[in-house]
Amino acid sequence: MTSKDPTQAEAPAVTDAPVVPDDWVPSATRRVRRPRVLWIAAAVFVVLALVGSFAWALRPQPNQNGVAASTAQQAVRGFLDALAADDADQALQYALNRPTDTTLLTRAVLESSHQTGALTVVNVPEVTGAGTVQVPAEVSFGEHRATITFSVTPTEAGWRLGQVTSTIDPGPLPSDLIASLNGQPLSGTSHLEVFPGLYTFSEKVPEIALEGNPVLVAAVGEDVRAGLQPTLTSKGEKVANALAARAVDECMEQRKPEPKDCPNSVTVAQGQKIDTKTIKWNLVGNPWKNATYTLDVTDPTQARGATTLTFRFRCTLTQNGEKYTVDQTNSVDMRYLLTVTDHESAVVWQRVG
């Protein structure tokens, strides 16, 4: 046995274990943290992908649709065939730019148009050219023959028509008329956008008729004046006569020589004094039998009438202390204005001459 020297330090034991760093983390902990890092990376990737998809969706989109037309002729023919089949949605797909107002660009409106005059495609010629070309298509709407010239442009999706509609200017159509076009109620009546075809205006007011139908639209990209002529119907004339007659009756009920705003009046000379209790007005004959009416250009519900009124006036008057009985008849030519759609409106009278 050998004794140890207490002044000498004991040498460390030598082993095969590797040296462990001070910042060493157990492998189990490393396995937990690695998926978290991957999850964060995946979330970042998803966010970037969403941002990219939004940017892609917000980029300017070309006017793509489901129809293919390899030539200008095919585009025009396809459009016209779609119209003939009452397929408004298909027809719109041939437009280079879809119209903003499609209220009247519907199957129902096309069906009504073709009931008045069916669309027949007579001839669509082949036209060559690298850029925008003009294609004159021959068509008929019932008995009406026409040539519609289309401006056609090549796009990535195929050839497209620059214009597929025109507008109709119907003129003044007050809301009181409750007007419709080919059975479609009109919320607005200024420049109505429609496909080529035949269009009929109608109204729910029985007193007024819109003459000048149907309106032929045989072009694209134009504003077509309807040329409507609103007139009174037979019922409208009866209503106008009744309104005027009632107004005259109300005026004659007044025991006055000159009722205000009335067609009947007599002049009282100076020194004459009428006993108003004795005044009596009567209308001689039937002035409404020959009355004539025209409708106001700016508002067809306003009817302008013309007739001759013959009044019998009776009363008792005093002059220079003497009492006299008056019984006289006077005729006067009158013009008058009334609202044929408003049975409570006042009648405005005007003497002629």
Secondary structure, 3 states (H helix, E strand, C coil): CCCCCCCCCCCCCCCCCCCCCCCCCCHHHHHHHHHHHHHHHHHHHHHHHHHHHHHHHCCCCCCCCCCCCCCHHHHHHHHHHHHHCCCHHHHHCCECCCCCCCCCCCHHHHHHHHHHCCEEEEECCCCCCCCCEEEEEEEEECCEEEEEEEEEEEECCEEEECCCCEEEECCCCCHHHCEEECCEECCCCCCEEECCEEECEEECCCCEEEECCCEEECCCCCEEECCCEEEECHHHHHHHHHHHHHHHHHHHCCCCCCCCCCCCCCCCCCCEEEEEEEEEEEECCCCCCCCEEEECCCCCCEEEEEEEEEEEEEEEEEECCEEEEEEEEEEEEEEEEEECCCCCCCCEEEECC
